[in-house]
Amino acid sequence: MENLSSKQEQVLKFLVDFNAEHGFPPTIRELCHYFGFKSLNTAHFHLRSLEKKGYIQVHPGKGRGITLPGARPLSERQIPVVGRIAAGMPILALENIEDFLGIDKGFFGAETTFAVQVRGDSMKDAHIQDGDYVIIKIQDQAEKGDIVAALIDDEVTLKYFYRTKNQIRLESANPKYPPLIFRKGDPRSFRILGIMIGLVRKR
């Protein structure tokens, strides 16, 4: 691609930064307001120049008709909040996603992550409170004592994980809740969705 002038570099940086912050490109008027352009034609001139040099694509007639090649929508960079898991669906299927946390996926050191919101007090002695968001790294294996997100039938539960030769035991961090025991032939479906790597408390 061709080199940019100083002003073109500034305009491109604004487009990239705006898209990263908001998840969509700015309007022409927002571009004019930021740079103090008195005419829409000035903004169009810079956009056409960037398009000719291969840095962006402009779609006339659209309110936010600027495409930045390689830019990902904001939702693709944020941690999805997963609720009930639809039977047979991948963890991050749209049907399972309730919301997104305003946190970049890489913040906790793993790209393949999701969050679950804690309901109840079963993990209170692990300092995990009702309403907290627990960040889960997606994997189907766990070590003794890991806090895992496990799928039991179609419900996600958060528990300590222990495995012996003949059974899997999931323990709460609250003595009033008995452990969940799974043995071969158990009629309940069970699988590990991932292990806890972080926590967000939104209050």
BELUR-V658902 format. One record per pair of residues at least 24 apart in sequence whose C-alpha atoms are under 6 Angstrom apart, sorted by the first residue. I is the first residue (numbers start at 0). J is the second residue. Records with the same first field share a line. If there is no record, write none. Layout:
# BELUR-V658902
I: J ; J
This chain:
# BELUR-V658902
0: 52
1: 52
22: 72 ; 73
24: 63
25: 63
26: 62 ; 63
76: 103 ; 104
77: 102 ; 103 ; 104
78: 104 ; 113
79: 113
80: 113 ; 114 ; 115
81: 115
83: 154
84: 153
111: 137
112: 136 ; 137
121: 171 ; 172 ; 173
122: 171 ; 172 ; 173
124: 172 ; 173
125: 172
131: 199 ; 200
132: 198 ; 199
133: 197 ; 198
134: 195 ; 196 ; 197 ; 198
135: 193 ; 194 ; 195 ; 196
136: 193 ; 194
137: 192 ; 193
138: 192 ; 193
139: 191 ; 192 ; 193
146: 194 ; 195
147: 193 ; 194 ; 195
148: 192 ; 193
149: 190 ; 191 ; 192
150: 189 ; 190
151: 188 ; 189
152: 188
